[in-house]
Amino acid sequence: MITYARDEIISASEVARSFSSVLNDLINHTKERFAISKNNKLEAVVLPIEEYERMQEALDFMEHMEIYNVVKEREKTPQSEYISFDDVVKSLGMDLDEL
């Protein structure tokens, strides 16, 4: 679980009242993030766009690595264990023209 410093937590009503100030703190790197609370429960996090994009790129990279690892693992499977697409379609009682 991520922890937030006291000055990083801000209520939703305070964000509404002082959005410009909150945004400027992020733009000027005075704050790294804000955790927004509503009814004393953390509901959202606001980040600078650069941080969000960095996190998204990391997630995309991890997804690509996962796909790569699945492909590499499947390459180890003997060809005799594969089922052709035509056989799968036939086993489902379908016709390729229906697809």
N, C-alpha and C positions, 0 to 999 in steps of 0.2 A: 504494500500500500504506500502511496506517495504521501509525504507530509508537506505541509505548507506553513510558511512563516506567518506569524500573526498579521503582518502588514501586507501579505499577499491575498488574504481573505477579505472579500468585500461583499456587502449585501446587494441584492438585486436592486433595491430601491436606491442605494447609494450610487450604483452604476448608472441608473436612469438619471439621477440628479447631476452627476458629474462625469458623464461619458467622455467629454472632450479631455478632461484631465487624465482619466484612466488611459485613453488612447495615446495621449502624449507621453505618459510614463512608459508605455510599451515601445513607442516609436523612438524615444530618446534613450532607451535601454536603462532607464531608472529602475524599472521592474522587469523581471524575466517573464512573469505571468501573473494572472489574477485568477483566483478561485472564487466563483460567485456562489453565494449562499442565498437560499430562500427558505424561510421558516426554520432557520438554524441547521439546514442540511445543504451540503455542497452539491450543486446541481450542474455546474459548467466550469470550464476553464477557458480563459481568453489568452491567446498567445500572439506574439508578433508573427507576421506572415512568413518570415524567413525560418522561424523555428517550426512552424506547422509544415512548411514545404520540406524541410530537412527530415522531419519525422515521417512524412508521407513517402519520401524517397527511400528511407530505410525500410519501411514496411514493404514497399514494392520490391526492393532488393531481396528481402527475406522470402517473399512469395516466389520470386524467380528461383532462388536457391532451393526452395522446397520442391518446385517443379523439376528442376535439374536433378535433384537427388532421387526423385521418383523415377525419372527416365533412366538414370544410371542403374538403379536397382532393377528395373524391368529388363534392361539389356542383359542381365545375368540369367533371365528366365529362358530355358531352352525353347526353341521354335516349336517343338512338338507339343508344348503346353498351351500354345495360342489357339484361339478359335477365330476362324475367319468371319468377317462381317456378314458375308452371304449366309454362313451357317447360323449365325445369331438371328438374322432376319427370318430364316426358314424355321428355326426352333420356336419363334414367337408366332408362327403361322401368318406371317406377313409377306407381302410381295414388294420388291424394290420399287415398283411403279407407284405403290401407295405412299411412299415417302416422298 
